[in-house]
Amino acid sequence: MVYDFRFRQIGKRTEQAHLSFFTLRRRLSLFVFRYIRRKDLLYGMLVFIAYSLLLRVSFRSTSDLTVVGAFCLAIFAVIALEIARGRKALDFAQAEVLREFFEQLSYQVFKDDHLRITLFRPLPFSSKYIVPWYRYSTTDEDIITVADRSTARFEKGQGFTGKAWENIGELTCTTFDDFGGDREKFTKYYVEILGIPREVVDKISDYMVFTRTILSCGFEGTNNRFLGVLSIDLDKPIEFNANDKDSFPQIGTEPIFADELMYLINAISSVLDAFARTDYY
């Protein structure tokens, strides 16, 4: 689906993430979070039902039943592991494709090596929230691990990320005041001016305290399937010439060419739609 994005400027600020240590428990929860699906639970229930039926079958001894049950569980475990490994491999392959587009946005459109790009997707097992799924910066190679460190999540309409989810197909530009790295000023603005709940603001990383501009847009694919929200964070304000509607917006002295920006955003949308349509796992 090709979007006719409206590049418009709106008021003031929003969101993001919090770093947490990768403990064994955290790693396990992230693996389940990214690579386990509802249908896997159904498969598990099917194995349990099959094993229960075996209880009604006459075996020569209890040991026979134990052996058969252990064999079924072993087969299920191997299949589940292979499916999860396949999903993980696919996830990293898709991340590499998206990273190429994120790099083009960074170096060709914004000419900025300090920006951060995050793709938010629905939270597995709870589509009420969107969470960071891929997060790009020029200092990190792995856009999956960086996203996994975030504890941020947003409901539809909450903050600018949630608003982009609510208004799919509209590219919004949000330029903020300079908080000078003051976390308290930042928090006060988010809570009192933007009306974002304090518990959400507390999970926003210090990175966002220095962010001056956020570009946000939501994607929708085939059969009106929600694909995610793209958020681009810049540490410089984007300036618009109110007296010249035909002029390009600028970051400092560098113009932002809308055609090139729209081309890459539409390309990302098409890629995400292709990923969604081939997601047979």
C-alpha positions in Angstrom: 0.0 0.0 0.0 1.4 3.4 -1.0 0.6 6.3 1.3 0.1 9.9 0.5 1.6 11.2 3.7 0.9 14.6 5.0 4.0 16.2 6.3 2.7 18.6 9.0 4.1 20.1 12.1 2.3 19.7 15.5 2.9 20.9 19.0 5.2 19.3 21.5 6.8 16.2 22.8 6.6 12.4 23.7 8.2 9.2 24.9 10.5 6.1 24.9 12.6 3.6 26.8 14.5 2.3 29.8 17.6 0.1 29.9 17.5 -3.1 31.9 20.2 -5.7 32.6 20.1 -8.9 30.5 19.7 -11.4 33.3 18.9 -15.1 32.5 15.3 -14.5 33.5 15.2 -11.4 31.3 16.7 -13.2 28.3 14.2 -16.1 28.7 11.2 -13.7 28.9 12.5 -11.8 25.7 12.8 -15.1 23.9 9.2 -16.1 24.8 8.1 -12.5 24.0 9.5 -12.5 20.5 9.2 -16.1 19.3 6.3 -17.8 21.1 2.8 -17.5 19.7 -0.7 -18.3 20.8 -0.9 -21.2 18.4 2.1 -22.8 20.2 0.0 -23.0 23.3 -2.7 -24.7 21.3 -0.2 -27.2 20.1 0.8 -27.8 23.7 -2.8 -28.4 24.6 -3.1 -30.9 21.7 -0.1 -32.9 23.0 -1.6 -32.9 26.5 -5.0 -34.1 25.2 -3.3 -36.8 23.2 -1.4 -37.9 26.3 -4.6 -37.9 28.3 -6.2 -40.2 25.7 -3.3 -42.6 26.1 -4.3 -43.0 29.7 -7.5 -44.6 28.5 -5.6 -47.1 26.3 -4.7 -50.4 27.9 -0.9 -50.9 28.3 0.8 -53.9 29.6 2.5 -51.9 32.3 2.7 -48.4 33.7 6.2 -48.1 32.3 4.9 -48.4 28.8 2.6 -45.4 29.3 5.6 -43.4 30.8 7.8 -44.3 27.8 5.1 -43.3 25.3 4.3 -40.1 27.1 8.0 -39.1 27.3 8.4 -39.9 23.6 5.5 -37.6 22.7 6.8 -34.8 24.9 10.3 -35.1 23.4 9.0 -34.9 19.9 6.9 -31.8 20.8 9.9 -30.1 22.5 12.1 -30.7 19.4 9.5 -29.4 17.0 8.8 -26.3 19.2 12.5 -25.5 19.5 13.0 -25.8 15.7 10.0 -23.5 15.1 11.3 -20.9 17.6 14.8 -21.1 16.0 13.2 -20.5 12.6 11.3 -17.5 13.8 14.5 -16.1 15.4 16.5 -16.5 12.1 13.6 -14.9 10.2 13.5 -12.0 12.7 17.2 -11.3 12.3 17.0 -11.5 8.5 14.1 -9.0 8.4 16.1 -6.8 10.8 19.0 -6.7 8.4 16.7 -5.6 5.5 15.1 -2.8 7.6 18.5 -1.7 8.8 19.5 -0.8 5.2 16.5 1.5 4.9 17.1 3.0 8.3 20.7 3.8 7.3 19.5 5.5 4.1 17.1 7.7 6.2 20.0 8.5 8.5 22.7 9.4 5.9 20.8 10.4 2.8 17.7 12.2 4.1 18.7 13.7 7.4 22.5 13.5 7.0 22.6 13.0 10.8 24.6 10.3 12.6 23.0 11.0 15.9 19.4 10.1 15.1 17.5 7.1 16.4 14.8 5.2 14.5 12.3 2.8 16.2 9.8 0.5 14.7 6.9 -0.2 17.2 4.8 -3.3 16.7 1.9 -4.9 18.6 2.8 -6.6 21.8 2.4 -10.4 21.4 -0.4 -11.9 23.4 -1.8 -8.3 23.9 -2.5 -6.2 20.9 -3.6 -3.4 23.1 -0.1 -2.1 23.2 2.7 -1.4 20.8 6.4 -1.9 21.8 9.8 -1.3 20.3 10.5 -4.2 17.9 13.5 -2.8 16.0 15.6 0.2 17.1 18.4 1.7 14.9 21.2 4.0 15.8 24.6 4.5 14.2 26.4 3.3 17.3 24.6 -0.1 17.5 24.9 -3.0 15.1 22.1 -5.1 16.4 18.7 -3.4 16.1 16.9 -6.2 17.8 18.9 -6.3 21.1 18.7 -2.5 21.4 14.9 -2.7 21.1 14.7 -5.5 23.6 16.3 -3.3 26.2 13.3 -1.0 26.1 10.4 -1.4 28.5 8.3 1.3 26.8 4.8 0.5 25.5 2.0 2.7 24.3 -1.8 2.3 23.8 -3.6 3.7 20.8 -3.8 7.5 21.1 -1.2 7.7 23.9 1.6 10.1 23.2 2.7 10.8 19.6 3.6 7.2 19.0 0.0 6.2 20.0 -1.4 9.0 17.9 0.5 7.8 14.9 -1.1 4.4 15.5 -4.5 6.1 15.7 -3.9 8.2 12.5 -2.3 5.7 10.1 -0.9 7.2 6.9 -0.2 10.6 8.4 3.4 11.7 8.9 3.7 14.1 11.8 6.6 16.3 12.8 6.9 17.2 16.5 9.5 19.8 17.5 10.2 20.4 21.3 11.7 23.0 23.5 15.3 22.4 24.7 15.1 20.9 28.2 18.9 21.3 28.6 19.1 17.7 29.8 16.9 18.5 32.8 14.9 15.3 33.5 12.5 17.1 35.9 11.6 19.7 33.3 11.1 17.0 30.8 8.9 14.9 33.1 6.8 18.0 34.1 6.2 18.9 30.5 5.2 15.3 29.5 2.8 14.9 32.4 1.3 18.4 32.8 1.3 19.6 29.2 1.0 16.4 27.1 -1.1 14.6 29.7 0.9 11.4 29.5 0.6 9.2 32.6 3.6 9.5 35.0 4.2 5.7 35.0 4.7 5.9 31.2 7.0 8.9 31.4 9.1 7.2 34.1 10.0 4.5 31.6 11.3 7.0 29.0 15.0 6.9 28.6 17.3 9.9 29.2 18.0 9.8 25.5 14.6 11.5 24.9 15.4 14.3 27.3 17.9 15.6 24.6 15.6 14.9 21.6 14.3 18.0 19.8 12.2 16.4 17.0 10.1 13.3 16.5 8.7 12.2 13.2 6.0 9.6 13.6 3.9 7.6 11.1 1.7 4.5 11.3 1.6 1.7 8.6 -1.3 -0.4 7.4 -0.9 -3.3 5.0 -3.0 -5.7 3.0 -6.5 -6.4 4.4 -6.2 -3.3 6.7 -3.6 -5.2 8.8 -1.8 -2.9 11.2 2.0 -3.1 10.5 3.5 -0.8 13.1 4.6 2.7 13.9 7.9 4.3 12.8 9.4 6.9 15.1 12.4 9.0 14.1 14.1 10.9 16.9 16.4 13.8 16.1 18.6 15.9 18.5 18.0 19.0 16.4 14.8 21.0 15.7 13.3 20.9 12.3 12.5 24.4 11.1 9.7 25.4 8.8 9.4 28.6 6.8 5.8 29.8 7.5 6.1 32.5 4.9 7.0 30.1 2.1 4.8 27.0 1.8 6.9 25.7 -1.1 10.2 25.7 0.8 11.8 22.6 2.2 11.9 22.0 6.0 15.4 22.2 7.3 17.7 20.8 10.1 20.1 23.6 10.6 21.3 24.5 7.1 20.5 21.1 5.6 17.1 20.8 3.7 14.9 17.8 4.1 13.7 16.7 0.7 10.2 15.5 1.1 10.1 13.3 -2.0 13.1 11.3 -0.8 11.7 11.0 2.7 8.3 9.8 1.4 10.0 7.4 -1.0 11.9 5.6 1.8 8.9 5.6 4.2 6.7 4.1 1.5 9.4 1.5 0.8 9.5 0.6 4.5 5.8 0.2 4.5 5.9 -2.1 1.4 8.6 -4.2 3.0 6.7 -4.5 6.3 3.6 -5.5 4.3 5.6 -8.2 2.5 6.9 -9.5 5.8 3.4 -9.7 7.1 2.0 -11.5 4.1 4.8 -14.1 4.2 4.7 -14.7 7.9 3.5 -18.3 7.8 5.2 -19.1 11.1 
